[in-house]
Amino acid sequence: MDCDLCDTCWYFDYDEEYDEYYCMMDLDEDEVYRFFAGGRKTCPYYRQGDDYTLARRQ
């Protein structure tokens, strides 16, 4: 999995309570297993976005 893309992913967010970044994609147990055991090179749920995505649409 190419984690370099996580920084620009729509689902990558910061949790102030735990003081860490995490993926907001709501995956069930089977999807998590397939995601990590599948041998994919890129995340199938990656969606490009950043803080300015919504501002550009307005």
N, C-alpha and C positions, 0 to 999 in steps of 0.2 A: 504494500500500500504506500502510495506517495503522500507522505504527511506534509510535504511542502505546500500542497494545495489547501490544506486546512485553514491557513491564515486568511485565505480569500473566500472561504466557503460561507454561504448564507447561514448554515446551521451551526457554525462555530461561534461560541459565545463565552463570556467570562462570568464566573460565579463568584460574587464578592464574599459570600459566606464561607466558601471553601478555599478562596483565593487561588483559583485555577481555571484554566480553560477547559471546555468540554463540548462534545457534539450534542446538539439539541435534537437530533433525529431520534424519534421514538421507535426503537427497534424491539421486537420481541426476542425471546431466547433463541428461537430457530434462526432468525435473521442474523443475529450476532454470531452464531456458530458458523453459518455459511459465509459471512463476511470475513471472518478471521481464518477459517480453514479452507476457503475456496482458492487461495493462491492468486487472487486478483492483484494487479499492479496498481490500479487506481480505485478510488471509492466510487461505487455505483450510485451513490446518493449525492455526489458533489453537485452543487449549484452555485455558480459564481455570484457573488454579492459582497457588498461592503456597506459601511455606514452611509455612503452617499447614494446608494441605489434608489432609495425612495425619494430623495431630494431631487434627483435628476428627472424623475417622472412628473414632478409637480410643476 
